[in-house]
Amino acid sequence: MDILEFVLQVLLGITSVLLTLLILLHKGRGGGLSDMFGGGMSTAVGSSGLAERNLNRFTVILALIWFVSIVGLGLITKLGVI
């Protein structure tokens, strides 16, 4: 059980950082960090549809992994058995 808890804590830490970065990369409405990485240029070209959809997919998948790791850690803490 200690190994599972450690794995979930590491997974939670990694997914938290990656989720924060992916959210910051999304196309903003008024500039921001997404423009620093070329988000402002993609609006002028108009070819950001596929990239934005893939970024949305990766963000949703990572958010689900993040949520499952939080629920798993909560169950381990609450029940003490998994």
N, C-alpha and C positions, 0 to 999 in steps of 0.2 A: 504494500500500500504506500509506503514511503517513496518508492520509485515512481509510481503513478502520479502521486502528488507533485513530485519534483518535475516530471515531464510536463504536466499540465501548467505548472508555474512558469517554466521556460517557454512553453508554447504561448501562454498568455502574454509574457513580456515581448516576445518577438512579434506576435500579431498586433499588439498594441502600437508598437513603433511603426510597423509597416502600414497599419490602418491609418494612422495619423498622416504618414507621408502620402498615401494614396488619396486621402480626402483633400489634402492641400494641393494636389495636382489637378483636381477637377477644375473645369472651366468656371471661372468666376463671372459674376455679372458686372463687376466694376473694377477689374484688375486684381492684383494681389500676387500671391506666390505662383499661381498657375501661369501668369504672364511672364514671369522670370524664366520659365523653362520653355518658352515658345508658344504659350497659349494664346497670346495676343496676335501672333502671326497667323495662326490657323484660322482665326475668324476672317481674316482678309482673304485667305486662299479659299476657304469654304470646304476643305477636305477633312474636317475633324470628326465626321460622323462615325466612322469605324473605330477610330482611336478612342473616342469618348465612350462608345458602347463597350469596347473591351475593358476600358478603365472602370466602367460601372460594374461589369461582370466580376472583375478581379476584386473590387471593393466589396461587393455583396458576398462573394465566397469567403473572403477573409473575415468579414464581419460575422458570418455564420460560424466559422472556426473559433473566433474570439468568444462568441456567445456560448458555444458548447463547452469551451474550456472553463468559462466562468461558472456555468451550471455544474460541471463536473467537480470543480474545486469546492463549490458550495455544498454539494452532496457529500463529499468527503469530510468536510468540516462538520456538517450537521449530523450525519449518521455515523461517521467514523469507520464505515465499512463500505467498500466497493471492490 
